[in-house]
């Protein structure tokens, strides 16, 4: 027999099924971890698409303004600002003097308003002298009429006495005539004597009639004097009214002449003087804004008496009181100005997230507010508040893509949840005129509704 070249063990090792070693299936831990992570991400994505939601936001720019509005104090005419009676931040009362503007004009003989004032003063003295003369004349005439009436009353009293005596003589004459008639009937006296008594009675009756006629004449004269006295009083009242009217017209001319020399600007209502735009010695144009008044901004309202006097002098002292922020009488509100493409779905009651440019939201967070009012008609650029128009338009151009400066804007009022910003452990009060960006939260949808919105729109249309 032939001997093999290699031993059987070598041949089996060379051509066997496991000559390269035993088969082992490797299952590393990283594979299980990747699968688990992938499964978790898939489940999270499904949950996010099913349960998640997206809120539609309208981004709008705006500015903070007092809730009660602000009043721009403008110069009524051109001139030179000579005096300033108040300081910035000072509380003023209605009717309090704020500024004085000089309108002096020089002529060949001096300042024109001074010359006119001298002429007006002369006219005033003349009218006052005439008024005194008319009153003196009235008093003299009235005393004369009173004297005449007193004389007539005396004559009337004397005439009354004469009439009384005449009536007594008439009664005696009647009795005497009656006696003579009885004696004549008995034949004791003649008819001539009885006739004489009758003539005496007629004479006494005539005198009595004349006295009574004189009395009526005195009464008529007395009534005439009374009517003349009444007419004199009416004439005096008419003259005095005319003179008073002339004096009132003269006073108006004097006031107008003084206003041509200097105009006094007063506060139309109580409030706080927020800004002063001009200093004494500068010239002003007619209609130029001199200051801004925050209407009725009493910072001391609701504060304890010991803090009210301090807060009344300067509103900034409110920062020292932790509870004063909720007691501001007239808080600020945000006015947003949105173009028509943005304002379509904005409605009162919607939540607003605010980012003040003075306080970056990355550090101080978003502030909240609620839409309180939306204007029914838009404001043209020339209808915006004159002192805020440039700020509003420039802010909108910087922050709104595709904004046209000639586009009309809808005004949206937002009630702020807080009147301050918590910055570095202190409460910083918001100030009027701060620019801001706001996101108005509108429609809220599920993510799957947003993804399938085209399909749902087609199905609803069909």
C-alpha positions as CSV (number, residue, x, y, z in Angstrom):
1,X,0.0,0.0,0.0
2,X,1.0,3.5,-0.8
3,X,1.7,5.7,2.1
4,X,0.1,9.2,2.0
5,X,2.3,12.2,1.9
6,X,0.5,13.9,4.8
7,X,-0.9,12.5,7.9
8,X,-4.8,12.4,8.0
9,X,-4.9,15.0,10.6
10,X,-3.2,17.5,8.3
11,X,-5.5,16.8,5.4
12,X,-8.6,17.1,7.7
13,X,-7.2,20.4,9.0
14,X,-6.6,21.7,5.5
15,X,-9.8,20.8,3.8
16,X,-12.2,20.6,6.7
17,X,-15.3,23.0,7.0
18,X,-13.9,24.9,10.0
19,X,-10.3,25.3,8.9
20,X,-10.6,29.1,9.4
21,X,-12.1,28.8,12.8
22,X,-15.6,28.7,14.4
23,X,-18.3,31.2,13.1
24,X,-19.5,33.7,15.7
25,X,-22.2,36.4,15.1
26,X,-21.1,39.8,16.5
27,X,-23.8,41.9,18.1
28,X,-22.1,45.1,19.5
29,X,-23.9,47.5,22.0
30,X,-23.7,50.5,19.6
31,X,-26.1,48.8,17.2
32,X,-28.8,48.4,19.8
33,X,-28.3,51.9,21.0
34,X,-28.6,53.3,17.4
35,X,-31.8,51.3,16.9
36,X,-33.3,52.5,20.1
37,X,-32.4,56.1,19.4
38,X,-33.9,55.8,15.9
39,X,-37.1,54.3,17.2
40,X,-37.4,57.0,19.9
41,X,-36.9,59.7,17.3
42,X,-39.5,58.2,15.1
43,X,-42.0,58.0,18.0
44,X,-41.2,61.6,19.0
45,X,-41.7,62.8,15.4
46,X,-45.0,61.0,15.2
47,X,-46.1,62.4,18.6
48,X,-45.0,65.9,17.5
49,X,-46.9,65.7,14.3
50,X,-50.0,64.4,16.1
51,X,-50.0,66.4,19.3
52,X,-47.9,69.4,18.5
53,X,-49.4,72.8,17.4
54,X,-48.2,75.9,15.6
55,X,-49.4,79.4,16.5
56,X,-49.7,81.9,13.7
57,X,-48.1,85.2,14.6
58,X,-48.4,88.7,13.2
59,X,-45.2,90.7,13.6
60,X,-45.9,94.4,14.1
61,X,-43.8,97.4,15.2
62,X,-45.1,100.1,17.6
63,X,-44.4,102.6,20.4
64,X,-45.4,103.1,24.0
65,X,-47.7,106.0,24.8
66,X,-49.7,107.1,27.8
67,X,-53.1,105.4,28.1
68,X,-54.8,108.8,28.6
69,X,-52.9,110.3,25.7
70,X,-50.4,113.2,25.6
71,X,-50.9,116.8,24.7
72,X,-48.5,118.7,22.4
73,X,-48.2,122.3,23.6
74,X,-47.6,124.4,20.5
75,X,-46.7,128.1,20.0
76,X,-49.8,130.1,18.9
77,X,-47.6,132.5,16.9
78,X,-44.0,133.2,16.0
79,X,-41.8,135.1,18.4
80,X,-39.0,134.9,20.9
81,X,-39.4,132.6,24.0
82,X,-38.6,135.0,26.8
83,X,-39.6,133.0,29.9
84,X,-40.2,129.4,31.0
85,X,-42.2,129.0,34.2
86,X,-41.9,125.2,34.6
87,X,-39.2,122.5,34.4
88,X,-39.2,119.1,32.7
89,X,-40.9,116.4,34.8
90,X,-42.9,119.0,36.9
91,X,-46.5,118.5,37.7
92,X,-48.7,121.4,36.5
93,X,-52.4,122.4,37.1
94,X,-54.9,123.4,34.5
95,X,-54.5,127.0,33.6
96,X,-50.9,127.3,35.0
97,X,-48.6,129.5,33.1
98,X,-45.9,127.5,31.1
99,X,-44.2,129.8,28.6
100,X,-44.1,133.5,27.6
101,X,-43.4,134.4,23.9
102,X,-42.5,138.0,23.0
103,X,-43.8,139.5,19.8
104,X,-42.4,143.0,20.1
105,X,-42.2,145.2,16.9
106,X,-40.2,148.4,16.7
107,X,-41.3,151.5,14.8
108,X,-39.9,155.0,14.1
109,X,-41.3,156.3,17.5
110,X,-40.6,153.2,19.6
111,X,-42.2,149.9,20.2
112,X,-45.5,149.7,18.4
113,X,-47.5,147.9,21.0
114,X,-46.4,150.5,23.7
115,X,-47.6,153.3,21.5
116,X,-50.9,151.6,20.9
117,X,-51.2,150.9,24.6
118,X,-50.9,154.6,25.4
119,X,-53.7,155.5,22.9
120,X,-55.9,152.8,24.3
121,X,-55.2,154.0,27.9
122,X,-56.3,157.5,26.8
123,X,-59.5,156.2,25.3
124,X,-60.1,154.2,28.5
125,X,-59.7,157.3,30.7
126,X,-62.0,159.3,28.4
127,X,-64.7,156.7,28.6
128,X,-64.4,156.4,32.4
129,X,-64.6,160.2,32.7
130,X,-67.7,160.2,30.6
131,X,-69.2,157.5,32.7
132,X,-68.6,159.5,35.9
133,X,-70.1,162.6,34.3
134,X,-73.2,160.7,33.2
135,X,-73.6,159.3,36.6
136,X,-73.2,162.8,38.2
137,X,-75.8,164.3,35.8
138,X,-78.2,161.5,36.7
139,X,-77.8,162.1,40.4
140,X,-78.4,165.9,39.9
141,X,-81.5,165.4,37.8
142,X,-82.7,162.7,40.2
143,X,-82.4,165.0,43.2
144,X,-84.2,167.8,41.3
145,X,-87.1,165.4,40.4
146,X,-87.2,164.2,44.0
147,X,-87.4,167.8,45.2
148,X,-90.2,168.6,42.8
149,X,-92.1,165.5,43.9
150,X,-91.6,166.5,47.6
151,X,-93.0,170.0,46.8
152,X,-95.9,168.5,45.0
153,X,-96.6,166.2,48.0
154,X,-96.5,169.3,50.3
155,X,-98.9,171.1,48.0
156,X,-101.1,168.1,47.9
157,X,-101.2,167.9,51.7
158,X,-102.1,171.6,51.9
159,X,-104.7,171.2,49.3
160,X,-106.2,168.3,51.2
161,X,-106.6,170.5,54.2
162,X,-108.2,173.2,52.1
163,X,-110.6,170.7,50.6
164,X,-111.5,169.4,54.0
165,X,-112.2,173.0,55.2
166,X,-114.2,173.7,52.0
167,X,-116.2,170.6,52.5
168,X,-117.0,171.6,56.1
169,X,-118.0,175.1,54.9
170,X,-120.2,173.5,52.2
171,X,-121.9,171.4,54.8
172,X,-122.5,174.4,57.0
173,X,-123.8,176.4,54.1
174,X,-126.3,173.7,53.3
175,X,-127.5,173.6,56.9
176,X,-127.8,177.4,56.9
177,X,-129.8,177.4,53.6
178,X,-132.1,174.7,55.0
179,X,-132.8,176.8,58.1
180,X,-133.5,179.9,56.0
181,X,-135.9,177.9,53.8
182,X,-137.7,176.8,57.0
183,X,-137.8,180.4,58.3
184,X,-139.0,181.7,54.9
185,X,-141.8,179.1,55.0
186,X,-142.9,180.4,58.4
187,X,-142.6,184.0,57.2
188,X,-139.7,185.1,59.4
189,X,-137.2,185.9,56.6
190,X,-137.6,187.2,53.1
191,X,-137.0,185.3,49.8
192,X,-134.0,187.6,49.1
193,X,-132.2,186.4,52.2
194,X,-132.8,182.8,51.3
195,X,-131.5,183.4,47.7
196,X,-128.4,185.0,49.2
197,X,-127.7,181.8,51.2
198,X,-128.2,179.8,48.0
199,X,-125.6,182.0,46.3
200,X,-123.2,181.5,49.1
201,X,-123.7,177.7,48.9
202,X,-123.0,177.8,45.1
203,X,-119.9,179.9,45.7
204,X,-118.6,177.4,48.3
205,X,-119.3,174.5,45.9
206,X,-117.5,176.2,43.1
207,X,-114.4,176.7,45.3
208,X,-114.6,173.1,46.4
209,X,-114.7,172.0,42.8
210,X,-111.7,174.1,41.9
211,X,-109.8,172.7,44.8
212,X,-110.6,169.1,43.7
213,X,-109.6,170.0,40.1
214,X,-106.3,171.3,41.5
215,X,-105.8,168.1,43.4
216,X,-106.2,166.1,40.2
217,X,-103.7,168.4,38.5
218,X,-101.2,167.8,41.3
219,X,-101.7,164.1,41.0
220,X,-101.1,164.3,37.3
221,X,-98.0,166.3,37.8
222,X,-96.7,163.8,40.4
223,X,-97.3,160.9,37.9
224,X,-95.4,162.9,35.2
225,X,-92.5,163.4,37.6
226,X,-92.5,159.7,38.5
227,X,-92.5,158.8,34.8
228,X,-89.7,161.3,34.1
229,X,-87.7,159.8,37.0
230,X,-88.2,156.3,35.5
231,X,-87.2,157.5,32.1
232,X,-84.1,159.1,33.6
233,X,-83.1,155.8,35.2
234,X,-83.7,154.0,31.9
235,X,-81.6,156.6,30.0
236,X,-78.8,156.2,32.6
237,X,-78.9,152.4,32.3
238,X,-78.8,152.7,28.5
239,X,-75.9,155.2,28.6
240,X,-74.0,153.0,31.2
241,X,-74.6,149.9,29.0
242,X,-73.2,151.7,26.0
243,X,-70.2,152.9,27.9
244,X,-69.6,149.4,29.4
245,X,-69.8,147.9,26.0
246,X,-67.3,150.4,24.7
247,X,-65.1,149.7,27.7
248,X,-65.4,145.9,27.1
249,X,-64.4,146.4,23.5
250,X,-61.5,148.6,24.6
251,X,-60.4,145.9,27.1
252,X,-60.5,143.4,24.3
253,X,-58.3,145.7,22.2
254,X,-55.9,146.1,25.1
255,X,-55.7,142.4,25.6
256,X,-55.1,141.8,21.9
257,X,-52.4,144.5,21.9
258,X,-50.8,142.9,24.9
259,X,-50.9,139.5,23.2
260,X,-49.1,141.1,20.2
261,X,-46.4,142.1,22.6
262,X,-46.3,138.8,24.6
263,X,-48.3,135.6,24.5
264,X,-48.7,133.5,27.7
265,X,-49.1,129.8,27.1
266,X,-51.0,127.9,29.8
267,X,-51.7,124.2,30.5
268,X,-55.0,123.1,29.2
269,X,-55.4,120.5,31.9
270,X,-53.5,119.0,34.8
271,X,-50.6,116.7,34.1
272,X,-46.9,116.2,34.0
273,X,-44.6,118.1,31.6
274,X,-42.8,115.2,29.9
275,X,-40.4,116.9,27.5
276,X,-39.2,120.4,26.8
277,X,-38.2,121.1,23.2
278,X,-36.9,124.7,23.4
279,X,-35.1,127.0,25.9
280,X,-35.6,130.7,26.7
281,X,-33.9,133.0,24.2
282,X,-34.7,130.9,21.1
283,X,-37.1,131.9,18.4
284,X,-40.2,129.8,17.7
285,X,-42.4,129.5,14.7
286,X,-46.2,129.4,14.7
287,X,-47.4,125.9,15.5
288,X,-44.0,124.7,16.8
289,X,-44.3,122.1,19.6
290,X,-42.7,123.5,22.7
291,X,-43.4,120.7,25.2
292,X,-45.4,117.5,25.7
293,X,-47.9,117.2,28.5
294,X,-48.9,113.8,29.9
295,X,-52.5,114.4,30.9
296,X,-53.3,114.0,34.6
297,X,-50.4,111.8,35.5
298,X,-50.5,112.1,39.3
299,X,-47.8,109.8,40.5
300,X,-48.7,110.3,44.1
301,X,-52.2,108.8,43.6
302,X,-52.8,106.0,46.1
303,X,-49.4,106.4,47.9
304,X,-49.1,106.9,51.6
305,X,-48.9,110.6,52.7
306,X,-45.2,110.4,53.7
307,X,-44.3,109.1,50.2
308,X,-46.8,111.3,48.2
309,X,-45.0,114.5,48.6
310,X,-41.7,112.9,47.4
311,X,-43.4,111.2,44.5
312,X,-45.2,114.3,43.5
313,X,-41.9,116.2,42.9
314,X,-40.5,113.5,40.6
315,X,-42.1,110.4,39.2
316,X,-38.8,108.6,39.2
317,X,-39.0,108.2,43.0
318,X,-41.7,105.6,42.4
319,X,-38.9,103.2,41.7
320,X,-38.1,103.3,45.4
321,X,-41.4,101.8,46.4
322,X,-42.1,98.2,45.6
323,X,-45.9,98.5,45.6
324,X,-46.1,101.8,43.7
325,X,-46.0,100.1,40.3
326,X,-49.5,98.8,40.6
327,X,-50.8,102.2,41.7
328,X,-50.0,104.3,38.7
329,X,-53.1,106.2,37.8
330,X,-52.5,106.5,34.1
331,X,-50.3,103.6,32.9
332,X,-48.7,103.3,29.5
333,X,-50.1,101.3,26.6
334,X,-48.5,100.1,23.4
335,X,-49.7,101.5,20.0
336,X,-48.9,99.1,17.2
337,X,-49.2,100.3,13.6
338,X,-49.8,97.4,11.1
339,X,-50.2,97.4,7.3
340,X,-53.4,95.9,5.9
341,X,-51.7,92.5,5.1
342,X,-50.9,92.1,8.7
343,X,-53.9,93.5,10.5
344,X,-56.5,91.3,8.8
345,X,-56.9,88.8,11.6
346,X,-55.9,91.0,14.6
347,X,-58.8,91.3,17.1
348,X,-59.3,92.5,20.6
349,X,-58.5,89.9,23.3
350,X,-55.5,88.4,21.5
351,X,-52.3,87.9,23.4
352,X,-49.3,89.9,22.4
353,X,-45.6,89.1,23.0
354,X,-43.5,92.3,23.2
355,X,-39.8,93.0,22.6
356,X,-38.6,96.4,23.7
357,X,-35.7,97.7,21.8
358,X,-34.3,99.3,24.9
359,X,-34.4,96.0,26.8
360,X,-33.1,93.1,24.6
361,X,-35.5,90.1,25.0
362,X,-32.5,87.7,24.9
363,X,-31.5,89.1,28.3
364,X,-34.8,90.4,29.8
365,X,-37.3,88.1,28.2
366,X,-40.6,88.7,26.3
367,X,-43.2,91.0,27.9
368,X,-46.9,90.3,27.5
369,X,-50.0,92.3,26.7
370,X,-53.5,92.0,25.3
371,X,-55.1,93.7,22.3
372,X,-57.7,96.1,23.5
373,X,-58.7,98.0,20.4
374,X,-58.2,97.9,16.6
375,X,-59.0,101.0,14.5
376,X,-61.8,100.6,12.0
377,X,-60.0,102.7,9.3
378,X,-56.3,103.0,8.6
379,X,-54.2,106.1,9.2
380,X,-52.4,107.7,6.3
381,X,-48.8,108.7,7.0
382,X,-49.8,112.4,7.2
383,X,-52.6,111.5,9.7
384,X,-50.2,110.0,12.2
385,X,-49.3,112.0,15.3
386,X,-46.9,114.7,14.1
387,X,-44.3,114.2,16.8
388,X,-44.3,110.4,16.4
389,X,-44.8,109.9,12.6
390,X,-41.1,109.8,11.7
391,X,-40.4,107.3,14.5
392,X,-43.3,105.0,13.6
393,X,-42.5,104.9,9.9
394,X,-38.7,104.4,10.3
395,X,-39.3,101.7,12.9
396,X,-41.7,99.9,10.5
397,X,-39.2,100.2,7.6
398,X,-36.4,98.7,9.6
399,X,-38.4,95.7,11.0
400,X,-41.1,94.9,8.4
401,X,-40.1,93.4,5.1
402,X,-41.6,95.0,2.1
403,X,-43.1,97.9,4.0
404,X,-43.9,101.0,1.9
405,X,-43.6,104.3,3.7
406,X,-46.7,105.6,1.9
407,X,-48.9,102.7,3.0
408,X,-51.8,103.3,5.4
409,X,-51.5,101.7,8.8
410,X,-54.1,100.4,11.2
411,X,-53.6,101.4,14.9
412,X,-53.8,98.5,17.4
413,X,-53.9,99.4,21.1
414,X,-52.3,96.9,23.5
415,X,-52.9,96.9,27.3
416,X,-49.6,96.0,29.0
417,X,-49.5,93.4,31.7
418,X,-46.6,95.2,33.4
419,X,-45.5,98.8,33.5
420,X,-41.9,98.0,34.2
421,X,-39.1,95.7,33.3
422,X,-37.2,93.6,35.9
423,X,-33.6,94.4,35.1
424,X,-30.6,93.5,37.3
425,X,-32.8,93.2,40.4
426,X,-34.6,96.5,40.0
427,X,-37.9,97.5,38.4
428,X,-37.3,99.9,35.5
429,X,-40.4,101.9,34.7
430,X,-41.4,102.0,31.0
431,X,-41.2,105.4,29.4
432,X,-43.4,107.0,26.7
433,X,-41.9,106.8,23.2
434,X,-40.1,103.5,23.6
435,X,-40.1,101.6,20.3
436,X,-40.9,97.9,20.2
437,X,-41.7,94.8,18.2
438,X,-44.7,92.7,19.0
439,X,-45.9,89.3,17.9
440,X,-49.7,89.1,18.0
441,X,-50.7,85.5,18.6
442,X,-53.6,84.5,16.3
443,X,-54.6,81.2,14.8
444,X,-53.4,78.0,16.6
445,X,-53.4,74.7,14.6
446,X,-52.1,71.2,14.9
447,X,-49.0,70.4,12.9
448,X,-50.7,67.7,10.9
449,X,-53.4,70.2,10.0
450,X,-50.8,72.6,8.8
451,X,-49.1,69.9,6.7
452,X,-52.3,68.6,5.2
453,X,-53.8,72.1,4.8
454,X,-53.7,72.0,0.9
455,X,-55.4,68.6,0.9
456,X,-58.0,69.8,3.4
457,X,-58.6,72.9,1.4
458,X,-59.2,70.9,-1.8
459,X,-61.6,68.5,0.0
460,X,-63.5,71.5,1.5
461,X,-63.7,73.2,-1.9
462,X,-65.0,70.0,-3.5
